[in-house]
Amino acid sequence: VTTFKTVDDSGSSLNLGSSLLGFSAGMLGGDMNSIDHLITLNSKTFHNHIITKFNLEEYFDVHDPDPIIQRELAYELFLDRMYFVNINNESQLISIKILSRDRNLSAEIANYCRDYLDEYTKKNKLTKSKEKRIFIENRTLAIKDSIIDLSNKIKEFQEENDITLLENQTEELISAYSAILQNKLLL
């Protein structure tokens, strides 16, 4: 039996212990990670990958002239007799039970599921981080472009309406006042 505990999105770590098959693993993730992990663990693509990787068509002694039918028979046997996934809704603990005649094969498949999910989680986090970075960069560029566009529109408006900036008006007033004071002092 393999268990994966999903807690939060901060990272993942593996804790090995003992269980019915001599193997247990914990994986940190989040509630959304639990759902994502369940979707991955229950996907036909993942199941077919396990069947191919561990040559389970031969293990189940499935033979058919049509390779598609042979794969489907192995797929059904894999899900009916060997592979069981459950989640405890309260603790978010995902359990994977692999039942086979060979204890080592069961442990190998369970280890593979854990390692696959660990890699999947790491790649998923990198992808999400990259998407967020790209979004922030694009949003920053859009805001900068908007600021430049608005600045140009303000300058246009000022030129069309013969408006001077407040800073320029203040400088001109100080210069004019200084000139008046100098003229009075000279008189």
FENFENQUI-V637686 format. One record per pair of residues at least 24 apart in sequence whose C-alpha atoms are under 10 Angstrom apart, sorted by the first residue. I is the first residue (numbers start at 1). J is the second residue. If there is no record, write none. Layout:
# FENFENQUI-V637686
I_J, I_J
This chain:
# FENFENQUI-V637686
1_25, 1_84, 1_85, 1_95, 1_96, 1_97, 1_98, 1_99, 1_106, 1_107, 1_110, 2_26, 2_85, 2_94, 2_95, 2_96, 2_97, 2_98, 2_107, 2_109, 2_110, 2_111, 2_113, 2_114, 3_27, 3_85, 3_86, 3_87, 3_93, 3_94, 3_95, 3_96, 3_97, 3_110, 3_114, 4_28, 4_29, 4_34, 4_37, 4_87, 4_92, 4_93, 4_94, 4_95, 4_96, 4_114, 4_117, 5_29, 5_30, 5_31, 5_33, 5_34, 5_87, 5_88, 5_91, 5_92, 5_93, 5_94, 5_95, 6_30, 6_31, 6_32, 6_33, 6_34, 6_35, 6_37, 6_91, 6_92, 6_93, 6_94, 7_31, 7_32, 7_33, 7_34, 7_91, 7_92, 7_93, 8_32, 8_33, 8_34, 9_33, 9_121, 9_125, 10_125, 11_118, 11_121, 11_122, 11_125, 12_117, 12_118, 12_119, 12_121, 12_122, 13_118, 14_114, 14_115, 14_118, 16_111, 20_97, 20_103, 21_97, 21_98, 21_99, 21_103, 21_104, 21_106, 21_107, 21_110, 22_103, 22_104, 22_106, 22_107, 23_106, 23_107, 23_108, 23_110, 23_111, 24_95, 24_96, 24_107, 24_110, 24_111, 24_114, 25_95, 25_110, 25_111, 25_114, 25_115, 26_93, 26_94, 26_95, 26_114, 27_93, 27_94, 27_114, 27_115, 27_117, 27_118, 27_121, 28_118, 28_121, 29_92, 29_118, 29_121, 30_92, 31_89, 31_91, 31_92, 33_92, 33_117, 33_121, 33_124, 34_87, 34_89, 34_92, 34_93, 34_94, 35_87, 35_92, 35_94, 36_117, 36_120, 36_121, 37_94, 37_117, 37_118, 37_120, 37_121, 38_85, 38_86, 38_87, 38_94, 38_95, 38_117, 40_113, 40_116, 40_117, 40_120, 41_83, 41_84, 41_85, 41_94, 41_96, 41_113, 41_114, 41_116, 41_117, 42_79, 42_83, 42_84, 42_85, 44_75, 46_113, 46_116, 47_75, 47_78, 47_79, 47_83, 48_72, 48_74, 48_75, 48_78, 50_75, 50_78, 50_109, 50_112, 50_113, 51_75, 51_78, 51_109, 53_109, 53_112, 54_105, 54_108, 54_109, 59_100, 59_101, 60_100, 82_106, 83_109, 83_110
